[in-house]
Amino acid sequence: MAGDVLAYLSPSGTTRAVARALSSDLGACASRTLEWDEHDLLRDSPTQEVEVSADVVALFAVPVFAGRVPAPAMDALRRFRSDGAAAVAVVVYGNRAYDDALIELADVLAEQGFHVVAAAAFVAQHSIFPAVAHGRPDEADLAAVEAFAHAAAPLAGLVDGTPMAKGTAEVPGGRPYQDPKAVPLSPVASSGCISCGACASICPVGAIPMDEPWKTDADACIACTACIAVCPKGVRGFAGLPYKAAAVGFAKLNSGRKEPETFLATE
Ligand SMILES: Cc1cc2nc3c(=O)[nH]c(=O)nc-3n(C[C@H](O)[C@H](O)[C@H](O)COP(=O)(O)O)c2cc1C
């Protein structure tokens, strides 16, 4: 049996936190030892096809960008293939909505030959407007992750005597998926930039020149926030009046707490 798959895209780290918590909770429920092959799709995206054996479990987690799966994650997900491995599909969103992201993730995993037995949408701090869902995932979210693992493990055939669920998890969302909207914001560096290039190295769309990393190509930038999270000096961020005004308006509309939602195969 090859390794179990834990794959996530997580520019600001919350999706990784949820995915790792879930992988460890699944491990605690399983009757065999889960051996996770971790794929960080931002830092170490596979360049070749990854064949996933049908007798392992695969956990895929992505953040929601404008109601969709981020484009760099879709490219990476299409490199994983299986002939029926049980998959758990997770999206993490910033307390606005996940729109068509979960159905898009479930669809691409099915196209790649996975059997999606469980799916979930968890909430985390908004990476562009961090006042929204600030500090999440919190204790209650992590308890929901644990409860989800307990429900998903038998469906994935991880508990002695339980065969993998025959059906697949049905998730909300529409097809065709809503149009991907570009976020008209891009991070800038303030005067403390030391030109280390960490931001340029991690940028998934090549929007930051290595020799002038304080500049950002606003047309190429997808506002994913990876460069903000990686900056060792903490000098990258969103700034300016339009951003500040958008932050106030966004927080007003999206401050009511949203709760995790989970979807399980029924057969
Ligand atoms: C470009 C962009 C678009 C986003 N779009 C949405 C959205 O449509 N709905 C939502 O609730 N949160 C949205 N968010 C917030 C993220 O989904 C959320 O903060 C997530 O936890 C980020 O994951 P990460 O920490 O793994 O990067 C968006 C964030 C970014 C950077």
The ligand as a Tripos MOL2 file, in Angstrom:
@<TRIPOS>MOLECULE
LIG
   31    33     1     0     0
SMALL
NO_CHARGES

@<TRIPOS>ATOM
      1 C1         -8.3310   36.1180   -3.8290 C.3       1 LIG1
      2 C2         -9.1940   35.6650   -2.6880 C.ar      1 LIG1
      3 C3        -10.5520   35.4550   -2.8850 C.ar      1 LIG1
      4 C4        -11.3540   35.0260   -1.8210 C.ar      1 LIG1
      5 N1        -12.6870   34.7620   -2.0490 N.ar      1 LIG1
      6 C5        -13.4710   34.3290   -1.0280 C.ar      1 LIG1
      7 C6        -14.8510   34.0150   -1.2470 C.ar      1 LIG1
      8 O1        -15.3650   34.0250   -2.3620 O.2       1 LIG1
      9 N2        -15.6060   33.6760   -0.1680 N.ar      1 LIG1
     10 C7        -15.1020   33.6360    1.1000 C.ar      1 LIG1
     11 O2        -15.8480   33.4080    2.0380 O.2       1 LIG1
     12 N3        -13.7630   33.8530    1.3180 N.ar      1 LIG1
     13 C8        -12.9450   34.1820    0.2910 C.ar      1 LIG1
     14 N4        -11.6060   34.3920    0.5020 N.ar      1 LIG1
     15 C9        -11.0410   34.1010    1.8250 C.3       1 LIG1
     16 C10       -10.3290   32.7430    1.8540 C.3       1 LIG1
     17 O3        -11.1050   31.7490    1.2350 O.3       1 LIG1
     18 C11       -10.0590   32.3250    3.3070 C.3       1 LIG1
     19 O4         -9.4520   33.3540    4.0120 O.3       1 LIG1
     20 C12        -9.1990   31.0800    3.3900 C.3       1 LIG1
     21 O5         -9.1790   30.7040    4.7380 O.3       1 LIG1
     22 C13        -7.7720   31.3320    2.9140 C.3       1 LIG1
     23 O6         -7.0630   30.1210    2.9740 O.3       1 LIG1
     24 P1         -5.4850   30.0620    3.2470 P.3       1 LIG1
     25 O7         -5.2540   30.6220    4.6540 O.co2     1 LIG1
     26 O8         -5.1880   28.6040    3.2060 O.co2     1 LIG1
     27 O9         -4.8200   30.8600    2.2080 O.co2     1 LIG1
     28 C14       -10.7880   34.8240   -0.5340 C.ar      1 LIG1
     29 C15        -9.4270   35.0540   -0.3400 C.ar      1 LIG1
     30 C16        -8.6270   35.4520   -1.4070 C.ar      1 LIG1
     31 C17        -7.1580   35.6400   -1.1580 C.3       1 LIG1
@<TRIPOS>BOND
     1     1     2 1
     2     2     3 ar
     3     2    30 ar
     4     3     4 ar
     5     4     5 ar
     6     4    28 ar
     7     5     6 ar
     8     6     7 ar
     9     6    13 1
    10     7     8 2
    11     7     9 ar
    12     9    10 ar
    13    10    11 2
    14    10    12 ar
    15    12    13 ar
    16    13    14 ar
    17    14    15 1
    18    14    28 ar
    19    15    16 1
    20    16    17 1
    21    16    18 1
    22    18    19 1
    23    18    20 1
    24    20    21 1
    25    20    22 1
    26    22    23 1
    27    23    24 1
    28    24    25 2
    29    24    26 1
    30    24    27 1
    31    28    29 ar
    32    29    30 ar
    33    30    31 1
@<TRIPOS>SUBSTRUCTURE
     1 LIG1         1 GROUP 0 **** ****
